[in-house]
Amino acid sequence: MLCSLSLVSLGVQAQSTEQRPEQIIRDSIDDLMGEIDGREDYFAENVDELEALVDANLDGVADFRYIGASVMGRYFKNATPEQRARFADTFRQTLIDTYAKGLVSFDYDELRVLDKQRHSRSEDQASVDMEVVANDGEVYPVTYSLRKTDDGWKVVNVIVNGINLGLTFRNQFDQAMRDHNRDYDAVIDSWSPEVDVEELENGES
């Protein structure tokens, strides 16, 4: 899956607060792809190992607590601390599962962080643009949104081919809360985010 492939490339074992956001993303792609290239068939048969690799790589760069709160949106303030933490963990695991499957199923030729990046309007926020080049030559733009924390730059959102994944997941959480009569535990227990592959490939209309 396109979204899985683009998002999972965020992993990096450690980062320096002095690194620029685009270098963090570039290093992370090189690091993870170096582990996977040529071993797709092996990981397709050993998904647990691939998920562990993905989890370790995402740990240093994605702010899952922040992302979880953003996805919960207006429902976050009324959730208990335990529900907030549980959703962040559940959200993280569902993404890891999806990313791992995408790495061994999407036919890509190249992942490249663009040399020319947009100037940041804020010292604590940044965007990093890259491209996913499919085997058929189709190019899909991907933009990472990052924020600067005490632990360095952390990814908080991704836009794939014009589709804002953070907003998509937030809308899905909102709909799930409506469907389950605002039962937080039921929503968390059944959480399974969906992104339409065809929608991502076609991009924002």
Backbone as JSON Lines, residues from 0, in Angstrom:
{"i":0,"aa":"M","n":[0.84,-1.2,0.0],"ca":[0.0,0.0,0.0],"c":[0.87,1.24,0.0]}
{"i":1,"aa":"L","n":[0.44,2.23,-0.76],"ca":[1.22,3.46,-0.9],"c":[1.4,4.16,0.43]}
{"i":2,"aa":"C","n":[0.33,4.32,1.2],"ca":[0.45,5.04,2.47],"c":[1.35,4.29,3.43]}
{"i":3,"aa":"S","n":[1.28,2.97,3.43],"ca":[2.11,2.16,4.32],"c":[3.57,2.36,3.99]}
{"i":4,"aa":"L","n":[3.9,2.28,2.71],"ca":[5.28,2.4,2.28],"c":[5.86,3.76,2.61]}
{"i":5,"aa":"S","n":[5.09,4.8,2.39],"ca":[5.61,6.14,2.62],"c":[5.75,6.44,4.1]}
{"i":6,"aa":"L","n":[4.81,6.01,4.9],"ca":[4.84,6.32,6.32],"c":[5.9,5.54,7.07]}
{"i":7,"aa":"V","n":[6.06,4.28,6.72],"ca":[7.0,3.46,7.46],"c":[8.43,3.88,7.27]}
{"i":8,"aa":"S","n":[8.72,4.61,6.24],"ca":[10.08,5.03,5.98],"c":[10.56,6.1,6.94]}
{"i":9,"aa":"L","n":[9.76,6.4,7.96],"ca":[10.13,7.42,8.91],"c":[11.15,6.96,9.94]}
{"i":10,"aa":"G","n":[11.39,5.68,10.07],"ca":[12.15,5.15,11.17],"c":[13.59,5.62,11.22]}
{"i":11,"aa":"V","n":[14.09,5.79,12.45],"ca":[15.5,6.1,12.64],"c":[15.85,5.7,14.07]}
{"i":12,"aa":"Q","n":[17.0,5.14,14.29],"ca":[17.36,4.63,15.6],"c":[17.59,5.75,16.61]}
{"i":13,"aa":"A","n":[18.18,6.85,16.21],"ca":[18.42,7.97,17.11],"c":[18.59,9.21,16.28]}
{"i":14,"aa":"Q","n":[18.3,10.36,16.9],"ca":[18.47,11.59,16.15],"c":[19.1,12.65,17.03]}
{"i":15,"aa":"S","n":[19.84,13.51,16.41],"ca":[20.42,14.63,17.11],"c":[19.49,15.83,16.95]}
{"i":16,"aa":"T","n":[19.34,16.61,18.03],"ca":[18.47,17.78,17.96],"c":[19.03,18.81,16.99]}
{"i":17,"aa":"E","n":[20.3,18.62,16.58],"ca":[20.9,19.55,15.65],"c":[20.6,19.19,14.2]}
{"i":18,"aa":"Q","n":[20.12,17.99,13.95],"ca":[19.82,17.58,12.59],"c":[18.62,18.33,12.03]}
{"i":19,"aa":"R","n":[18.7,18.65,10.76],"ca":[17.57,19.27,10.1],"c":[16.52,18.21,9.82]}
{"i":20,"aa":"P","n":[15.24,18.6,9.8],"ca":[14.17,17.62,9.59],"c":[14.35,16.77,8.34]}
{"i":21,"aa":"E","n":[14.77,17.41,7.22],"ca":[14.9,16.62,5.99],"c":[16.03,15.6,6.08]}
{"i":22,"aa":"Q","n":[17.06,15.9,6.87],"ca":[18.15,14.93,7.03],"c":[17.71,13.76,7.89]}
{"i":23,"aa":"I","n":[16.87,14.04,8.88],"ca":[16.34,12.96,9.71],"c":[15.54,11.98,8.87]}
{"i":24,"aa":"I","n":[14.68,12.52,8.0],"ca":[13.87,11.67,7.14],"c":[14.74,10.91,6.15]}
{"i":25,"aa":"R","n":[15.71,11.61,5.56],"ca":[16.59,10.96,4.58],"c":[17.39,9.82,5.22]}
{"i":26,"aa":"D","n":[17.94,10.07,6.4],"ca":[18.7,9.04,7.09],"c":[17.82,7.85,7.47]}
{"i":27,"aa":"S","n":[16.6,8.15,7.87],"ca":[15.7,7.08,8.29],"c":[15.33,6.17,7.14]}
{"i":28,"aa":"I","n":[15.12,6.76,5.96],"ca":[14.8,5.96,4.78],"c":[15.97,5.04,4.44]}
{"i":29,"aa":"D","n":[17.17,5.59,4.43],"ca":[18.35,4.79,4.12],"c":[18.52,3.66,5.13]}
{"i":30,"aa":"D","n":[18.25,3.96,6.39],"ca":[18.43,2.98,7.46],"c":[17.45,1.81,7.3]}
{"i":31,"aa":"L","n":[16.18,2.12,7.15],"ca":[15.17,1.06,7.07],"c":[15.24,0.29,5.76]}
{"i":32,"aa":"M","n":[15.39,1.01,4.65],"ca":[15.47,0.32,3.37],"c":[16.7,-0.56,3.29]}
{"i":33,"aa":"G","n":[17.77,-0.17,3.98],"ca":[18.97,-0.99,3.99],"c":[18.71,-2.33,4.67]}
{"i":34,"aa":"E","n":[17.8,-2.33,5.63],"ca":[17.45,-3.57,6.32],"c":[16.53,-4.45,5.5]}
{"i":35,"aa":"I","n":[15.73,-3.85,4.63],"ca":[14.67,-4.59,3.94],"c":[15.02,-4.97,2.51]}
{"i":36,"aa":"D","n":[15.75,-4.11,1.8],"ca":[16.06,-4.35,0.39],"c":[16.67,-5.74,0.17]}
{"i":37,"aa":"G","n":[16.08,-6.48,-0.75],"ca":[16.57,-7.81,-1.06],"c":[16.05,-8.9,-0.15]}
{"i":38,"aa":"R","n":[15.31,-8.49,0.89],"ca":[14.79,-9.48,1.85],"c":[13.26,-9.45,1.93]}
{"i":39,"aa":"E","n":[12.63,-8.9,0.89],"ca":[11.17,-8.78,0.9],"c":[10.49,-10.14,1.05]}
{"i":40,"aa":"D","n":[10.99,-11.14,0.34],"ca":[10.39,-12.47,0.41],"c":[10.51,-13.06,1.81]}
{"i":41,"aa":"Y","n":[11.67,-12.83,2.43],"ca":[11.88,-13.34,3.79],"c":[10.89,-12.69,4.75]}
{"i":42,"aa":"F","n":[10.78,-11.36,4.69],"ca":[9.89,-10.66,5.61],"c":[8.42,-10.95,5.33]}
{"i":43,"aa":"A","n":[8.1,-11.28,4.07],"ca":[6.72,-11.65,3.75],"c":[6.33,-12.92,4.48]}
{"i":44,"aa":"E","n":[7.32,-13.77,4.76],"ca":[7.07,-15.01,5.48],"c":[7.31,-14.86,6.98]}
{"i":45,"aa":"N","n":[7.91,-13.76,7.38],"ca":[8.24,-13.52,8.79],"c":[7.79,-12.12,9.18]}
{"i":46,"aa":"V","n":[6.49,-11.92,9.12],"ca":[5.91,-10.59,9.34],"c":[6.19,-10.08,10.76]}
{"i":47,"aa":"D","n":[6.23,-10.98,11.73],"ca":[6.5,-10.56,13.1],"c":[7.86,-9.87,13.22]}
{"i":48,"aa":"E","n":[8.85,-10.4,12.51],"ca":[10.17,-9.78,12.54],"c":[10.15,-8.41,11.87]}
{"i":49,"aa":"L","n":[9.41,-8.32,10.78],"ca":[9.31,-7.03,10.08],"c":[8.59,-6.01,10.96]}
{"i":50,"aa":"E","n":[7.54,-6.43,11.65],"ca":[6.82,-5.51,12.52],"c":[7.72,-5.02,13.65]}
{"i":51,"aa":"A","n":[8.55,-5.9,14.19],"ca":[9.47,-5.49,15.25],"c":[10.48,-4.47,14.72]}
{"i":52,"aa":"L","n":[10.92,-4.68,13.49],"ca":[11.86,-3.74,12.86],"c":[11.19,-2.39,12.65]}
{"i":53,"aa":"V","n":[9.97,-2.41,12.16],"ca":[9.21,-1.18,11.93],"c":[8.98,-0.45,13.24]}
{"i":54,"aa":"D","n":[8.58,-1.19,14.27],"ca":[8.31,-0.6,15.57],"c":[9.54,0.11,16.13]}
{"i":55,"aa":"A","n":[10.69,-0.54,16.03],"ca":[11.93,0.05,16.54],"c":[12.29,1.32,15.78]}
{"i":56,"aa":"N","n":[12.06,1.32,14.48],"ca":[12.4,2.48,13.67],"c":[11.45,3.64,13.9]}
{"i":57,"aa":"L","n":[10.18,3.34,14.07],"ca":[9.21,4.41,14.3],"c":[9.36,5.05,15.67]}
{"i":58,"aa":"D","n":[9.88,4.27,16.63],"ca":[9.92,4.72,18.02],"c":[10.68,6.03,18.19]}
{"i":59,"aa":"G","n":[11.72,6.23,17.42],"ca":[12.54,7.41,17.62],"c":[12.08,8.67,16.93]}
{"i":60,"aa":"V","n":[11.08,8.57,16.05],"ca":[10.77,9.73,15.24],"c":[9.29,10.14,15.23]}
{"i":61,"aa":"A","n":[8.37,9.22,15.49],"ca":[6.95,9.55,15.45],"c":[6.43,9.83,16.86]}
{"i":62,"aa":"D","n":[5.68,10.9,17.01],"ca":[5.1,11.27,18.3],"c":[3.68,10.69,18.37]}
{"i":63,"aa":"F","n":[3.59,9.43,18.79],"ca":[2.31,8.75,18.78],"c":[1.32,9.33,19.78]}
{"i":64,"aa":"R","n":[1.78,9.84,20.89],"ca":[0.88,10.47,21.87],"c":[0.21,11.69,21.24]}
{"i":65,"aa":"Y","n":[1.01,12.5,20.6],"ca":[0.49,13.7,19.94],"c":[-0.46,13.33,18.82]}
{"i":66,"aa":"I","n":[-0.06,12.35,18.0],"ca":[-0.9,11.92,16.89],"c":[-2.22,11.35,17.4]}
{"i":67,"aa":"G","n":[-2.14,10.53,18.44],"ca":[-3.35,9.95,19.01],"c":[-4.32,11.0,19.49]}
{"i":68,"aa":"A","n":[-3.79,12.03,20.17],"ca":[-4.64,13.11,20.66],"c":[-5.27,13.86,19.5]}
{"i":69,"aa":"S","n":[-4.5,14.08,18.44],"ca":[-5.02,14.78,17.27],"c":[-6.12,13.99,16.59]}
{"i":70,"aa":"V","n":[-5.95,12.67,16.49],"ca":[-6.95,11.83,15.85],"c":[-8.23,11.79,16.69]}
{"i":71,"aa":"M","n":[-8.1,11.76,18.0],"ca":[-9.28,11.78,18.87],"c":[-10.01,13.11,18.77]}
{"i":72,"aa":"G","n":[-9.28,14.16,18.44],"ca":[-9.91,15.46,18.22],"c":[-10.69,15.97,19.41]}
{"i":73,"aa":"R","n":[-11.92,16.39,19.18],"ca":[-12.73,17.0,20.23],"c":[-13.11,16.02,21.34]}
{"i":74,"aa":"Y","n":[-12.91,14.73,21.08],"ca":[-13.25,13.73,22.1],"c":[-12.11,13.51,23.1]}
{"i":75,"aa":"F","n":[-10.96,14.06,22.81],"ca":[-9.79,13.81,23.65],"c":[-9.99,14.32,25.08]}
{"i":76,"aa":"K","n":[-10.56,15.51,25.23],"ca":[-10.65,16.12,26.55],"c":[-11.53,15.35,27.52]}
{"i":77,"aa":"N","n":[-12.5,14.6,27.02],"ca":[-13.39,13.84,27.89],"c":[-12.96,12.39,28.09]}
{"i":78,"aa":"A","n":[-11.89,11.99,27.43],"ca":[-11.36,10.64,27.61],"c":[-10.54,10.58,28.9]}
{"i":79,"aa":"T","n":[-10.54,9.43,29.55],"ca":[-9.73,9.27,30.75],"c":[-8.26,9.12,30.34]}
{"i":80,"aa":"P","n":[-7.33,9.38,31.26],"ca":[-5.91,9.18,30.94],"c":[-5.63,7.77,30.43]}
{"i":81,"aa":"E","n":[-6.31,6.79,31.01],"ca":[-6.09,5.4,30.58],"c":[-6.58,5.19,29.16]}
{"i":82,"aa":"Q","n":[-7.73,5.79,28.82],"ca":[-8.26,5.66,27.46],"c":[-7.37,6.37,26.45]}
{"i":83,"aa":"R","n":[-6.84,7.51,26.82],"ca":[-5.94,8.24,25.93],"c":[-4.69,7.41,25.63]}
{"i":84,"aa":"A","n":[-4.12,6.84,26.7],"ca":[-2.9,6.04,26.53],"c":[-3.2,4.77,25.73]}
{"i":85,"aa":"R","n":[-4.33,4.15,25.98],"ca":[-4.68,2.91,25.3],"c":[-4.92,3.16,23.82]}
{"i":86,"aa":"F","n":[-5.57,4.29,23.51],"ca":[-5.8,4.57,22.09],"c":[-4.49,4.84,21.37]}
{"i":87,"aa":"A","n":[-3.59,5.57,22.01],"ca":[-2.28,5.85,21.39],"c":[-1.56,4.54,21.08]}
{"i":88,"aa":"D","n":[-1.61,3.59,22.03],"ca":[-0.95,2.3,21.82],"c":[-1.64,1.49,20.73]}
{"i":89,"aa":"T","n":[-2.98,1.52,20.73],"ca":[-3.75,0.79,19.72],"c":[-3.51,1.38,18.34]}
{"i":90,"aa":"F","n":[-3.53,2.7,18.26],"ca":[-3.29,3.39,16.99],"c":[-1.9,3.04,16.46]}
{"i":91,"aa":"R","n":[-0.93,3.05,17.33],"ca":[0.44,2.72,16.94],"c":[0.52,1.3,16.37]}
{"i":92,"aa":"Q","n":[-0.09,0.35,17.05],"ca":[0.0,-1.04,16.6],"c":[-0.7,-1.27,15.27]}
{"i":93,"aa":"T","n":[-1.85,-0.64,15.07],"ca":[-2.56,-0.82,13.8],"c":[-1.75,-0.23,12.64]}
{"i":94,"aa":"L","n":[-1.07,0.88,12.88],"ca":[-0.23,1.47,11.84],"c":[0.97,0.57,11.53]}
{"i":95,"aa":"I","n":[1.59,0.03,12.57],"ca":[2.73,-0.85,12.37],"c":[2.34,-2.06,11.55]}
{"i":96,"aa":"D","n":[1.18,-2.65,11.87],"ca":[0.69,-3.81,11.12],"c":[0.49,-3.45,9.65]}
{"i":97,"aa":"T","n":[-0.13,-2.28,9.41],"ca":[-0.41,-1.86,8.04],"c":[0.88,-1.57,7.28]}
{"i":98,"aa":"Y","n":[1.81,-0.87,7.94],"ca":[3.06,-0.5,7.3],"c":[3.87,-1.73,6.9]}
{"i":99,"aa":"A","n":[3.92,-2.7,7.81],"ca":[4.69,-3.91,7.55],"c":[4.15,-4.64,6.32]}
{"i":100,"aa":"K","n":[2.85,-4.73,6.23],"ca":[2.24,-5.39,5.07],"c":[2.52,-4.6,3.79]}
{"i":101,"aa":"G","n":[2.47,-3.28,3.89],"ca":[2.71,-2.45,2.72],"c":[4.12,-2.56,2.19]}
{"i":102,"aa":"L","n":[5.08,-2.75,3.09],"ca":[6.48,-2.83,2.66],"c":[6.75,-4.01,1.76]}
{"i":103,"aa":"V","n":[6.01,-5.09,1.95],"ca":[6.27,-6.3,1.16],"c":[5.23,-6.49,0.05]}
{"i":104,"aa":"S","n":[4.34,-5.5,-0.12],"ca":[3.3,-5.67,-1.14],"c":[3.29,-4.56,-2.2]}
{"i":105,"aa":"F","n":[3.78,-3.37,-1.85],"ca":[3.74,-2.27,-2.8],"c":[4.96,-2.3,-3.7]}
{"i":106,"aa":"D","n":[4.73,-2.24,-5.01],"ca":[5.83,-2.28,-5.98],"c":[6.41,-0.88,-6.18]}
{"i":107,"aa":"Y","n":[7.53,-0.62,-5.52],"ca":[8.16,0.69,-5.64],"c":[9.57,0.55,-6.19]}
{"i":108,"aa":"D","n":[10.03,1.6,-6.82],"ca":[11.37,1.61,-7.39],"c":[12.33,2.48,-6.58]}
{"i":109,"aa":"E","n":[11.79,3.58,-6.02],"ca":[12.66,4.52,-5.31],"c":[11.87,5.36,-4.33]}
{"i":110,"aa":"L","n":[12.5,5.67,-3.21],"ca":[11.99,6.64,-2.25],"c":[13.02,7.76,-2.19]}
{"i":111,"aa":"R","n":[12.6,9.0,-2.43],"ca":[13.6,10.07,-2.46],"c":[13.09,11.33,-1.76]}
{"i":112,"aa":"V","n":[13.91,11.82,-0.86],"ca":[13.64,13.1,-0.2],"c":[14.14,14.18,-1.14]}
{"i":113,"aa":"L","n":[13.31,15.17,-1.41],"ca":[13.67,16.22,-2.35],"c":[14.81,17.08,-1.81]}
{"i":114,"aa":"D","n":[15.71,17.47,-2.69],"ca":[16.84,18.31,-2.29],"c":[16.38,19.71,-1.9]}
{"i":115,"aa":"K","n":[15.38,20.21,-2.6],"ca":[14.88,21.55,-2.32],"c":[13.63,21.45,-1.45]}
{"i":116,"aa":"Q","n":[13.7,22.02,-0.25],"ca":[12.58,21.97,0.69],"c":[12.01,23.36,0.92]}
{"i":117,"aa":"R","n":[10.75,23.39,1.3],"ca":[10.1,24.67,1.58],"c":[10.64,25.29,2.87]}
{"i":118,"aa":"H","n":[10.68,26.61,2.9],"ca":[11.14,27.31,4.1],"c":[10.08,27.22,5.19]}
{"i":119,"aa":"S","n":[10.51,26.89,6.4],"ca":[9.59,26.77,7.52],"c":[9.14,28.14,8.01]}
{"i":120,"aa":"R","n":[7.85,28.24,8.3],"ca":[7.3,29.49,8.81],"c":[7.44,29.61,10.32]}
{"i":121,"aa":"S","n":[7.81,28.54,10.97],"ca":[7.93,28.54,12.42],"c":[9.18,27.77,12.82]}
{"i":122,"aa":"E","n":[9.8,28.16,13.93],"ca":[11.01,27.5,14.38],"c":[10.73,26.12,14.94]}
{"i":123,"aa":"D","n":[9.5,25.87,15.38],"ca":[9.19,24.58,15.98],"c":[8.28,23.7,15.11]}
{"i":124,"aa":"Q","n":[8.08,24.09,13.86],"ca":[7.31,23.29,12.93],"c":[8.02,23.23,11.59]}
{"i":125,"aa":"A","n":[7.88,22.1,10.92],"ca":[8.57,21.93,9.63],"c":[7.82,20.93,8.76]}
{"i":126,"aa":"S","n":[8.06,21.03,7.46],"ca":[7.52,20.07,6.5],"c":[8.68,19.52,5.68]}
{"i":127,"aa":"V","n":[8.6,18.23,5.37],"ca":[9.62,17.59,4.55],"c":[8.93,16.91,3.38]}
{"i":128,"aa":"D","n":[9.33,17.26,2.16],"ca":[8.73,16.7,0.96],"c":[9.59,15.57,0.4]}
{"i":129,"aa":"M","n":[8.93,14.5,-0.01],"ca":[9.63,13.4,-0.67],"c":[8.73,12.83,-1.75]}
{"i":130,"aa":"E","n":[9.22,11.85,-2.48],"ca":[8.45,11.21,-3.53],"c":[8.63,9.69,-3.46]}
{"i":131,"aa":"V","n":[7.55,8.99,-3.72],"ca":[7.6,7.54,-3.87],"c":[7.43,7.25,-5.35]}
{"i":132,"aa":"V","n":[8.44,6.61,-5.95],"ca":[8.4,6.29,-7.37],"c":[8.03,4.82,-7.54]}
{"i":133,"aa":"A","n":[6.86,4.56,-8.12],"ca":[6.4,3.19,-8.33],"c":[7.15,2.55,-9.49]}
{"i":134,"aa":"N","n":[7.07,1.23,-9.57],"ca":[7.75,0.51,-10.65],"c":[7.24,0.88,-12.03]}
{"i":135,"aa":"D","n":[5.99,1.35,-12.09],"ca":[5.44,1.75,-13.39],"c":[5.8,3.19,-13.76]}
{"i":136,"aa":"G","n":[6.62,3.84,-12.91],"ca":[7.06,5.2,-13.19],"c":[6.2,6.28,-12.57]}
{"i":137,"aa":"E","n":[5.04,5.9,-12.03],"ca":[4.17,6.89,-11.39],"c":[4.86,7.45,-10.15]}
{"i":138,"aa":"V","n":[4.76,8.77,-9.98],"ca":[5.39,9.44,-8.85],"c":[4.32,9.96,-7.9]}
{"i":139,"aa":"Y","n":[4.44,9.59,-6.61],"ca":[3.47,10.01,-5.6],"c":[4.16,10.95,-4.6]}
{"i":140,"aa":"P","n":[3.7,12.19,-4.51],"ca":[4.31,13.12,-3.54],"c":[3.86,12.8,-2.12]}
{"i":141,"aa":"V","n":[4.79,12.93,-1.18],"ca":[4.51,12.7,0.24],"c":[5.1,13.86,1.03]}
{"i":142,"aa":"T","n":[4.33,14.39,1.95],"ca":[4.81,15.48,2.81],"c":[4.66,15.09,4.27]}
{"i":143,"aa":"Y","n":[5.74,15.17,5.03],"ca":[5.72,14.91,6.45],"c":[5.61,16.23,7.21]}
{"i":144,"aa":"S","n":[4.76,16.26,8.21],"ca":[4.69,17.42,9.11],"c":[5.39,17.03,10.41]}
{"i":145,"aa":"L","n":[6.31,17.89,10.85],"ca":[7.06,17.62,12.07],"c":[6.94,18.78,13.04]}
{"i":146,"aa":"R","n":[7.1,18.48,14.31],"ca":[7.17,19.53,15.32],"c":[8.38,19.27,16.2]}
{"i":147,"aa":"K","n":[8.98,20.35,16.68],"ca":[10.18,20.24,17.5],"c":[9.8,20.07,18.96]}
{"i":148,"aa":"T","n":[10.34,19.02,19.58],"ca":[10.08,18.74,20.99],"c":[11.4,18.74,21.75]}
{"i":149,"aa":"D","n":[11.33,18.49,23.05],"ca":[12.55,18.4,23.85],"c":[13.42,17.23,23.4]}
{"i":150,"aa":"D","n":[12.81,16.26,22.72],"ca":[13.55,15.09,22.25],"c":[13.92,15.2,20.78]}
{"i":151,"aa":"G","n":[13.77,16.38,20.21],"ca":[14.11,16.57,18.81],"c":[12.87,16.65,17.93]}
{"i":152,"aa":"W","n":[13.07,16.6,16.63],"ca":[11.96,16.69,15.67],"c":[11.18,15.39,15.64]}
{"i":153,"aa":"K","n":[9.86,15.51,15.7],"ca":[8.97,14.34,15.67],"c":[7.91,14.51,14.58]}
{"i":154,"aa":"V","n":[7.64,13.44,13.86],"ca":[6.6,13.46,12.83],"c":[5.22,13.38,13.49]}
{"i":155,"aa":"V","n":[4.32,14.25,13.06],"ca":[2.98,14.29,13.64],"c":[1.87,14.13,12.59]}
{"i":156,"aa":"N","n":[2.22,14.15,11.31],"ca":[1.21,13.97,10.28],"c":[1.89,13.68,8.94]}
{"i":157,"aa":"V","n":[1.12,13.09,8.03],"ca":[1.63,12.79,6.7],"c":[0.53,13.08,5.68]}
{"i":158,"aa":"I","n":[0.93,13.7,4.58],"ca":[0.01,13.94,3.47],"c":[0.53,13.15,2.27]}
{"i":159,"aa":"V","n":[-0.27,12.24,1.75],"ca":[0.11,11.39,0.63],"c":[-0.7,11.76,-0.6]}
{"i":160,"aa":"N","n":[-0.03,12.25,-1.62],"ca":[-0.69,12.6,-2.88],"c":[-1.87,13.54,-2.66]}
{"i":161,"aa":"G","n":[-1.7,14.47,-1.72],"ca":[-2.74,15.45,-1.43],"c":[-3.76,15.02,-0.4]}
{"i":162,"aa":"I","n":[-3.68,13.77,0.07],"ca":[-4.63,13.25,1.05],"c":[-4.03,13.38,2.44]}
{"i":163,"aa":"N","n":[-4.68,14.15,3.32],"ca":[-4.22,14.37,4.68],"c":[-4.62,13.17,5.54]}
{"i":164,"aa":"L","n":[-3.65,12.33,5.88],"ca":[-3.97,11.11,6.62],"c":[-4.42,11.41,8.04]}
{"i":165,"aa":"G","n":[-3.85,12.42,8.68],"ca":[-4.27,12.77,10.03],"c":[-5.73,13.16,10.06]}
{"i":166,"aa":"L","n":[-6.15,13.98,9.11],"ca":[-7.55,14.39,9.03],"c":[-8.45,13.21,8.69]}
{"i":167,"aa":"T","n":[-7.98,12.34,7.81],"ca":[-8.76,11.15,7.44],"c":[-9.02,10.28,8.66]}
{"i":168,"aa":"F","n":[-7.98,10.04,9.46],"ca":[-8.14,9.21,10.65],"c":[-9.03,9.9,11.69]}
{"i":169,"aa":"R","n":[-8.9,11.22,11.8],"ca":[-9.75,11.95,12.75],"c":[-11.22,11.83,12.38]}
{"i":170,"aa":"N","n":[-11.51,11.95,11.09],"ca":[-12.9,11.79,10.63],"c":[-13.41,10.38,10.9]}
{"i":171,"aa":"Q","n":[-12.53,9.39,10.75],"ca":[-12.93,8.02,11.02],"c":[-13.19,7.8,12.51]}
{"i":172,"aa":"F","n":[-12.38,8.43,13.36],"ca":[-12.61,8.3,14.8],"c":[-13.94,8.97,15.18]}
{"i":173,"aa":"D","n":[-14.19,10.12,14.61],"ca":[-15.44,10.83,14.87],"c":[-16.64,9.97,14.46]}
{"i":174,"aa":"Q","n":[-16.57,9.34,13.29],"ca":[-17.66,8.5,12.83],"c":[-17.83,7.27,13.73]}
{"i":175,"aa":"A","n":[-16.71,6.7,14.18],"ca":[-16.78,5.54,15.07],"c":[-17.44,5.9,16.4]}
{"i":176,"aa":"M","n":[-17.14,7.1,16.91],"ca":[-17.77,7.54,18.16],"c":[-19.28,7.7,17.97]}
{"i":177,"aa":"R","n":[-19.67,8.18,16.81],"ca":[-21.11,8.31,16.54],"c":[-21.76,6.93,16.44]}
{"i":178,"aa":"D","n":[-21.08,6.01,15.75],"ca":[-21.62,4.67,15.57],"c":[-21.73,3.9,16.87]}
{"i":179,"aa":"H","n":[-20.85,4.19,17.83],"ca":[-20.84,3.47,19.1],"c":[-21.38,4.31,20.25]}
{"i":180,"aa":"N","n":[-22.19,5.31,19.92],"ca":[-22.83,6.14,20.96],"c":[-21.83,6.71,21.96]}
{"i":181,"aa":"R","n":[-20.68,7.14,21.44],"ca":[-19.62,7.77,22.24],"c":[-19.06,6.85,23.32]}
{"i":182,"aa":"D","n":[-19.04,5.57,23.03],"ca":[-18.43,4.59,23.93],"c":[-16.95,4.48,23.58]}
{"i":183,"aa":"Y","n":[-16.11,5.17,24.35],"ca":[-14.68,5.22,24.06],"c":[-14.06,3.83,24.0]}
{"i":184,"aa":"D","n":[-14.37,2.99,24.97],"ca":[-13.75,1.67,25.02],"c":[-14.14,0.83,23.81]}
{"i":185,"aa":"A","n":[-15.38,0.93,23.38],"ca":[-15.82,0.18,22.21],"c":[-15.1,0.65,20.95]}
{"i":186,"aa":"V","n":[-14.91,1.95,20.83],"ca":[-14.21,2.5,19.67],"c":[-12.75,2.06,19.66]}
{"i":187,"aa":"I","n":[-12.11,2.13,20.81],"ca":[-10.7,1.73,20.9],"c":[-10.54,0.25,20.61]}
{"i":188,"aa":"D","n":[-11.44,-0.57,21.16],"ca":[-11.35,-2.03,20.97],"c":[-11.53,-2.42,19.51]}
{"i":189,"aa":"S","n":[-12.33,-1.66,18.78],"ca":[-12.64,-2.02,17.4],"c":[-11.88,-1.17,16.38]}
{"i":190,"aa":"W","n":[-10.92,-0.36,16.86],"ca":[-10.25,0.58,15.97],"c":[-9.49,-0.13,14.85]}
{"i":191,"aa":"S","n":[-9.78,0.24,13.63],"ca":[-9.11,-0.32,12.45],"c":[-9.15,0.73,11.35]}
{"i":192,"aa":"P","n":[-8.19,1.65,11.36],"ca":[-8.21,2.75,10.37],"c":[-8.11,2.24,8.95]}
{"i":193,"aa":"E","n":[-8.83,2.89,8.07],"ca":[-8.83,2.49,6.67],"c":[-8.48,3.68,5.78]}
{"i":194,"aa":"V","n":[-7.64,3.42,4.8],"ca":[-7.31,4.42,3.8],"c":[-7.5,3.77,2.45]}
{"i":195,"aa":"D","n":[-8.34,4.35,1.62],"ca":[-8.63,3.79,0.31],"c":[-7.42,3.96,-0.62]}
{"i":196,"aa":"V","n":[-6.85,2.83,-1.07],"ca":[-5.68,2.88,-1.92],"c":[-5.94,3.63,-3.22]}
{"i":197,"aa":"E","n":[-7.1,3.39,-3.8],"ca":[-7.44,4.06,-5.05],"c":[-7.52,5.58,-4.84]}
{"i":198,"aa":"E","n":[-8.04,5.97,-3.69],"ca":[-8.13,7.4,-3.39],"c":[-6.74,8.01,-3.28]}
{"i":199,"aa":"L","n":[-5.82,7.29,-2.65],"ca":[-4.46,7.8,-2.53],"c":[-3.78,7.89,-3.89]}
{"i":200,"aa":"E","n":[-4.0,6.9,-4.72],"ca":[-3.36,6.9,-6.03],"c":[-3.91,8.02,-6.92]}
{"i":201,"aa":"N","n":[-5.22,8.3,-6.78],"ca":[-5.82,9.36,-7.59],"c":[-5.51,10.74,-7.03]}
{"i":202,"aa":"G","n":[-5.27,10.8,-5.72],"ca":[-4.94,12.07,-5.1],"c":[-6.15,12.92,-4.8]}
{"i":203,"aa":"E","n":[-5.88,14.1,-4.26],"ca":[-6.94,15.02,-3.89],"c":[-7.63,15.56,-5.15]}
{"i":204,"aa":"S","n":[-8.93,15.5,-5.15],"ca":[-9.69,15.97,-6.33],"c":[-9.87,17.49,-6.31]}
